[in-house]
Amino acid sequence: MTEKRLGGVTRISMRWGDQDLYGHVNNCAYFRFMEQARVELLEGLGFEVRPEGQGAVIVNAACTFLAQMNYPGTVEVRSFVGAAGRSSFMTYVEMRLEGDPTLYAEGTAKVVWIDFSTGKSVPLPDKVRAWVEGDAGS
């Protein structure tokens, strides 16, 4: 099992439009929930998510749908981080509805730090590395 630690919790209110023809939250919405949680984590570290200078992009994302979510509700996205590489780290999420212990979905995304002017990966900033490795105080 991959070692991971809690990075944060994001709460997102479902929107009526998140439902699909079948009356449950559409698959695409789960990826938007994961994206919002990832953006909030990075912005919480002081990194604006903007396409200039250096920053984070994802190179792959996956989601396993375990149970149907239905409107209305507040999605609780628990984000976890795994070990850091030279220029990347893995993120993991668990999605539940607020007040409900049911695990509705779990997902992953690999985050890579790049130089936006070259489109090439660069080493993780020290602050990001320390956070991912659990040494945020250093």
Secondary structure as UniProt FT lines:
FT   STRAND          5..13
FT   HELIX           16..18
FT   TURN            21..22
FT   HELIX           27..44
FT   TURN            45..46
FT   STRAND          54..65
FT   STRAND          74..84
FT   STRAND          88..97
FT   TURN            98..99
FT   STRAND          105..115
FT   TURN            116..119
FT   STRAND          120..121
FT   HELIX           126..132
FT   TURN            133..134
FT   TURN            136..137
//
